[in-house]
């Protein structure tokens, strides 16, 4: 008899806990995701897609919001962070829990541009981003158009973009969060297999290059290591940096070297090495910590 009562008690407790869980989730007010938006680019001579996340109170308030430009990875598109990263659901939850302030997430489609201008300037994506895209978005939506309310984040190729943008344009961003950033040392660049170079890096840095010939001025201008070594430390310190890369990710070698360089240059930053590899479960699990880091920059101290 006692065993039956115990079983009934446990079942009742499980039902109550499940109910509490669903009730808690039901109380999270959802933000709004808009996909399929476009901006007409004269620099790229085409329409460029982007997706947008608006916090839950955007349509019922008149306030202006901070913004994070959330950059996708190689061969992905503007919908990746929503479709695979569940960025909207995680951001809803984090806002409801008070972990991050209400913010707008802007997710542009960069194709395989690596977010920079290519070697012959036939695809000037970086110029497009700063001269056309940011002004378009920040005039169309209620965004606080100042450095202190603007962050940039991304994964893999997008992590590269976030790092390079924050290093080259420190006057534009308060903080950067890079997940599994596809940054490479010059030594790694020299050693890439020729087939990879032909299909990936060569499109951006120049076709047919081998070994030392790959270390062009264009490469150096967009290499995180070279930029840090040759940029005034005061400018770099005006941005808060968050670097996160899994211990089983091949990119951890360069990310660790970048961390060591920032330490040597006395550039304050947060460096995270978590258990994981180069895949969506890792990025989903780390997104909110990165947004929380960026969100702290939006506060008054």
GIMO-V701017 format. One record per residue. N is the residue number from 1. RES is the residue in one letter. OMEGA is omega in degrees with one decimal (* if undefined). BURIAL is b if it has 9 or more other ideal C-beta (glycine too) atoms within 8 Angstrom, else e. D_FIRST is the distance of its C-alpha to the first C-alpha in Angstrom with 1 decimal. Layout:
# GIMO-V701017
n = (N;N)
res = (RES;RES)
omega = (OMEGA;OMEGA)
burial = (BURIAL;BURIAL)
d_first = (D_FIRST;D_FIRST)
This chain:
# GIMO-V701017
n = (1;2;3;4;5;6;7;8;9;10;11;12;13;14;15;16;17;18;19;20;21;22;23;24;25;26;27;28;29;30;31;32;33;34;35;36;37;38;39;40;41;42;43;44;45;46;47;48;49;50;51;52;53;54;55;56;57;58;59;60;61;62;63;64;65;66;67;68;69;70;71;72;73;74;75;76;77;78;79;80;81;82;83;84;85;86;87;88;89;90;91;92;93;94;95;96;97;98;99;100;101;102;103;104;105;106;107;108;109;110;111;112;113;114;115;116;117;118;119;120;121;122;123;124;125;126;127;128;129;130;131;132;133;134;135;136;137;138;139;140;141;142;143;144;145;146;147;148;149;150;151;152;153;154;155;156;157;158;159;160;161;162;163;164;165;166;167;168;169;170;171;172;173;174;175;176;177;178;179;180;181;182;183;184;185;186;187;188;189;190;191;192;193;194;195;196;197;198;199;200;201;202;203;204;205;206;207;208;209;210;211;212;213;214;215;216;217;218;219;220;221;222;223;224;225;226;227;228;229;230;231;232;233;234;235;236;237;238;239;240;241;242;243;244;245;246;247;248;249;250;251;252;253;254;255;256;257;258;259;260;261;262;263;264;265;266;267;268;269;270;271;272;273;274;275;276;277;278;279;280;281;282;283;284;285;286;287;288;289;290;291;292;293;294;295;296;297;298;299;300;301)
res = (X;X;X;X;X;X;X;X;X;X;X;X;X;X;X;X;X;X;X;X;X;X;X;X;X;X;X;X;X;X;X;X;X;X;X;X;X;X;X;X;X;X;X;X;X;X;X;X;X;X;X;X;X;X;X;X;X;X;X;X;X;X;X;X;X;X;X;X;X;X;X;X;X;X;X;X;X;X;X;X;X;X;X;X;X;X;X;X;X;X;X;X;X;X;X;X;X;X;X;X;X;X;X;X;X;X;X;X;X;X;X;X;X;X;X;X;X;X;X;X;X;X;X;X;X;X;X;X;X;X;X;X;X;X;X;X;X;X;X;X;X;X;X;X;X;X;X;X;X;X;X;X;X;X;X;X;X;X;X;X;X;X;X;X;X;X;X;X;X;X;X;X;X;X;X;X;X;X;X;X;X;X;X;X;X;X;X;X;X;X;X;X;X;X;X;X;X;X;X;X;X;X;X;X;X;X;X;X;X;X;X;X;X;X;X;X;X;X;X;X;X;X;X;X;X;X;X;X;X;X;X;X;X;X;X;X;X;X;X;X;X;X;X;X;X;X;X;X;X;X;X;X;X;X;X;X;X;X;X;X;X;X;X;X;X;X;X;X;X;X;X;X;X;X;X;X;X;X;X;X;X;X;X;X;X;X;X;X;X;X;X;X;X;X;X;X;X;X;X;X;X)
omega = (-178.9;179.5;179.0;178.9;179.4;179.1;178.5;179.1;179.8;179.1;179.2;179.5;178.5;178.1;-179.6;180.0;176.9;178.5;178.1;-179.7;-179.8;179.3;179.7;179.3;-178.7;-177.6;178.7;178.5;-174.0;172.8;-176.0;175.7;177.5;178.0;176.6;175.9;179.6;171.7;-178.9;-177.0;174.3;-179.4;179.9;179.2;178.2;172.1;179.8;-179.7;168.3;176.1;-171.5;170.2;177.4;-178.2;-169.4;-173.8;-176.2;-173.9;179.8;-179.6;175.5;-175.3;174.8;-169.7;168.9;-174.3;171.3;174.0;-172.5;-168.2;-177.1;-178.5;-176.5;-179.2;176.1;178.9;-174.3;-178.3;-175.2;-177.6;177.3;-175.0;-173.6;-177.5;-179.0;-175.7;-178.5;-179.1;-179.3;178.7;174.5;-176.6;-177.7;176.6;-179.8;-178.9;179.9;179.7;179.1;176.3;173.6;-176.8;174.6;174.6;179.8;-174.1;-179.0;173.1;-178.8;-178.4;176.2;-176.1;-172.2;173.8;-179.9;171.7;179.7;-168.3;-178.8;176.0;176.3;175.8;-174.9;-174.1;-179.3;175.9;177.4;-175.7;-174.4;-175.8;-176.9;-171.6;180.0;177.6;178.8;-176.0;-173.0;172.8;-178.2;-177.6;-176.5;-177.8;176.5;-169.3;176.3;-179.7;-172.4;179.0;-175.2;177.0;176.6;-178.6;178.9;179.3;176.1;175.4;177.0;174.0;172.9;-179.8;-179.1;179.8;-176.7;178.6;-177.2;178.1;-177.5;-177.6;-176.1;178.5;-176.6;-171.9;175.2;-175.3;179.1;174.0;-176.1;179.3;178.9;-174.6;179.3;175.4;-176.4;173.2;175.6;179.6;178.4;-179.3;-178.8;-170.9;179.4;176.0;-175.6;179.0;176.3;-179.4;-179.3;-173.4;-172.5;-173.7;-176.4;179.3;-176.0;-172.0;178.5;-176.7;171.2;-177.5;179.8;172.7;-175.8;-179.8;178.8;-177.7;-179.8;176.3;177.4;176.5;-177.4;-179.7;-176.8;179.4;-174.0;-178.4;-179.8;-178.4;-179.1;-178.5;-171.8;179.2;178.3;-175.9;-179.4;178.3;-179.3;-178.3;179.9;177.7;174.6;-173.7;177.5;-176.7;-175.8;-179.4;-176.5;-178.2;178.0;-179.6;178.2;179.9;-178.1;179.8;-179.4;179.3;177.8;177.0;178.9;175.4;-179.7;178.4;178.1;176.3;-178.9;-179.6;179.6;175.3;-178.9;179.2;173.7;-178.2;-177.8;170.5;-178.9;177.0;179.5;-178.4;-173.2;179.7;-172.2;177.7;179.0;-176.8;177.0;-176.3;-177.3;-173.5;-173.3;175.6;177.5;178.7;176.9;177.3;178.3;-178.3;178.2;179.5;-178.7;-178.3;175.7;179.1;*)
burial = (e;e;e;e;e;e;e;e;e;e;e;e;e;e;e;e;e;e;e;e;e;e;e;e;e;e;e;b;e;e;b;b;b;e;b;e;b;e;b;e;b;e;b;b;e;e;e;b;b;b;b;b;b;b;b;b;b;b;e;e;e;e;e;e;b;b;b;b;b;b;b;b;b;b;e;e;e;b;b;b;b;b;e;b;b;e;b;b;e;b;b;b;b;b;b;b;e;e;e;b;e;b;b;b;b;b;b;b;b;b;e;b;b;b;b;b;e;b;e;e;e;e;e;b;b;b;b;b;b;b;e;b;b;b;e;b;b;b;e;e;e;e;b;b;e;e;e;e;b;b;b;b;b;b;b;b;b;b;b;b;b;b;b;b;b;b;b;e;b;b;e;b;b;b;b;b;b;b;b;b;b;b;b;e;e;b;e;b;b;b;e;b;e;e;e;b;b;b;e;b;b;b;b;b;b;b;e;e;b;e;e;e;e;b;b;b;e;b;b;b;e;b;b;b;b;b;b;b;e;e;b;e;b;e;b;b;e;e;b;b;b;b;b;b;b;b;e;e;b;e;b;b;e;b;b;b;b;b;b;e;b;b;e;e;b;e;b;e;b;e;e;b;b;b;e;b;e;b;e;e;e;b;b;b;e;b;b;b;b;b;b;b;b;b;b;b;b;b;e;e;e)
d_first = (0.0;3.8;5.4;5.2;6.4;8.7;10.0;10.7;12.4;14.4;15.5;16.6;18.5;20.2;21.3;22.7;24.5;26.0;27.2;28.8;30.5;32.0;33.0;34.8;36.6;37.6;39.3;41.6;44.9;46.5;50.1;52.5;53.6;57.1;58.2;61.5;63.7;67.2;70.1;73.6;75.0;78.7;78.4;76.2;77.9;74.7;71.6;68.8;65.2;62.7;59.2;58.1;55.0;55.3;52.8;50.8;53.3;56.5;57.3;56.5;58.5;62.0;61.3;62.6;60.2;60.4;60.4;59.2;61.0;58.3;60.0;58.7;59.2;61.6;61.8;59.2;60.2;59.5;56.2;54.6;53.0;51.4;50.5;49.3;48.9;47.0;49.3;48.9;45.1;45.1;47.9;46.2;43.1;45.3;47.4;44.4;43.0;46.5;47.0;50.2;52.6;53.2;55.6;57.3;56.9;59.9;59.7;63.1;63.8;65.9;65.9;66.9;69.4;67.6;68.3;71.8;75.3;76.2;79.2;81.8;80.4;80.0;76.3;76.4;72.7;72.7;75.6;73.8;70.7;72.5;75.5;73.9;70.1;69.2;71.8;70.7;67.0;67.6;70.0;67.9;64.6;64.1;64.1;65.4;68.4;68.7;67.9;65.4;63.2;63.4;61.4;61.4;58.7;58.2;56.8;58.9;62.2;61.1;60.4;64.0;65.2;63.3;64.7;68.2;68.3;67.2;69.8;72.7;72.0;70.6;72.0;69.7;66.2;64.4;61.8;61.0;57.7;58.2;55.4;56.4;60.0;62.4;65.0;67.1;69.6;73.2;72.6;69.8;71.9;74.7;72.4;70.7;71.3;74.1;71.9;69.5;72.4;73.9;70.7;69.3;71.4;74.8;74.3;74.0;76.2;78.8;78.9;80.1;79.8;79.2;78.6;80.5;81.9;78.4;78.8;80.8;81.4;79.0;76.3;76.9;77.0;73.4;72.0;69.5;70.8;74.4;73.8;72.1;74.9;77.6;76.3;76.8;73.8;74.0;73.5;70.5;68.9;68.9;66.0;62.4;61.2;57.7;57.6;54.4;54.3;51.7;52.1;52.1;54.7;58.2;59.5;58.0;61.2;63.5;61.0;60.8;64.6;64.8;62.5;64.8;67.9;66.5;65.7;69.3;70.8;68.6;67.1;63.8;60.9;57.2;56.4;53.0;52.1;48.5;46.7;47.8;50.6;52.9;50.6;48.9;45.5;47.5;49.6;46.7;44.9;48.0;49.6;48.2;49.1;52.6;52.7;51.4;54.3;56.8;55.3;56.0;59.7;59.7;58.9;61.5;61.6)
